């Protein structure tokens, strides 16, 4: 039996690789952090990005969640360039989150 044709790629869609594990910069082009996770709702819509801020080689890093719409993306020198209208210090002051493996969700950090 012949296979049904594949549907076309949805308009205005992009791969998660354009975000996941990519660096994020402030408007002055200073690195703020790295995208550690991409959050999707039950319909599959991307709703937020988990950004790892501060620390060195992962030690002392804090994870914060920003709305997906807050991160702007563009192609720059053949690579994706992500910016956020925040500073590293403002994100370090934001509420932190820790990944809970048992529930597979991000939960507020206990202070």
C-alpha positions as CSV (number, residue, x, y, z in Angstrom):
1,X,0.0,0.0,0.0
2,X,1.5,3.4,-0.9
3,X,2.4,5.8,1.9
4,X,0.4,8.9,2.3
5,X,2.3,12.1,1.4
6,X,4.0,13.9,4.2
7,X,2.4,17.2,5.2
8,X,4.5,20.3,4.4
9,X,6.5,21.9,7.1
10,X,4.3,24.2,9.2
11,X,4.8,27.9,8.3
12,X,6.9,30.0,10.7
13,X,8.3,26.9,12.4
14,X,11.9,26.3,13.4
15,X,13.9,23.6,15.0
16,X,14.5,23.5,18.8
17,X,18.2,23.5,18.0
18,X,18.0,27.2,17.3
19,X,17.3,27.6,21.1
20,X,18.4,24.6,23.1
21,X,21.9,24.9,24.5
22,X,22.4,28.2,22.7
23,X,23.9,31.3,24.4
24,X,21.8,34.3,25.2
25,X,23.1,37.8,25.1
26,X,22.0,41.2,26.6
27,X,21.4,44.2,24.2
28,X,25.1,45.2,24.7
29,X,26.1,41.7,23.3
30,X,27.4,40.4,26.7
31,X,26.7,36.8,27.3
32,X,23.9,36.4,29.9
33,X,23.6,32.6,30.0
34,X,22.6,29.5,28.1
35,X,19.3,27.9,27.3
36,X,19.0,24.8,29.4
37,X,15.5,23.7,28.5
38,X,12.6,24.6,26.3
39,X,9.1,24.5,27.9
40,X,6.0,23.5,25.9
41,X,2.3,23.4,26.9
42,X,0.0,20.5,26.2
43,X,-0.8,21.8,22.7
44,X,2.9,21.8,21.9
45,X,3.3,25.6,21.9
46,X,6.7,26.8,23.3
47,X,5.9,28.9,26.3
48,X,9.2,29.5,28.1
49,X,12.9,29.0,28.1
50,X,15.0,28.0,31.1
51,X,18.2,30.1,31.1
52,X,21.2,29.0,33.2
53,X,22.8,32.2,34.6
54,X,26.1,32.7,36.4
55,X,28.5,30.1,37.7
56,X,31.5,28.6,36.0
57,X,31.3,25.4,33.9
58,X,27.9,24.7,35.5
59,X,29.0,25.1,39.1
60,X,27.0,27.8,41.0
61,X,24.7,28.3,38.0
62,X,21.1,29.4,38.6
63,X,18.2,28.5,36.4
64,X,15.5,31.1,35.7
65,X,12.5,30.9,33.4
66,X,11.8,33.6,30.9
67,X,8.8,33.8,28.5
68,X,9.6,32.5,25.0
69,X,8.5,35.8,23.5
70,X,11.1,37.7,25.5
71,X,14.0,36.1,23.6
72,X,14.6,37.6,20.2
73,X,16.4,35.5,17.6
74,X,18.3,36.4,14.4
75,X,20.9,34.9,12.1
76,X,24.3,36.5,12.7
77,X,27.5,35.2,11.0
78,X,25.6,32.1,9.9
79,X,24.7,31.2,13.6
80,X,21.6,31.9,15.6
81,X,22.0,34.9,17.9
82,X,19.6,35.1,20.8
83,X,19.1,38.3,22.8
84,X,17.1,39.1,25.9
85,X,16.3,42.6,27.2
86,X,17.8,41.8,30.6
87,X,21.1,41.9,32.3
88,X,23.0,39.0,33.9
89,X,22.5,40.7,37.3
90,X,18.7,41.1,36.8
91,X,18.4,37.4,35.9
92,X,20.5,36.4,38.9
93,X,18.1,38.3,41.1
94,X,15.0,36.6,39.5
95,X,13.4,33.6,41.2
96,X,15.4,30.4,40.6
97,X,14.1,27.0,39.5
98,X,15.4,23.4,40.0
99,X,14.5,20.5,37.8
100,X,12.6,17.7,39.6
101,X,13.3,14.4,37.9
102,X,10.5,12.6,39.8
103,X,7.8,14.9,38.4
104,X,9.8,15.9,35.3
105,X,9.0,19.6,35.9
106,X,10.8,22.7,37.0
107,X,10.0,23.7,40.6
108,X,10.8,26.9,42.5
109,X,14.1,26.8,44.2
110,X,13.9,26.4,48.0
111,X,15.8,29.1,49.8
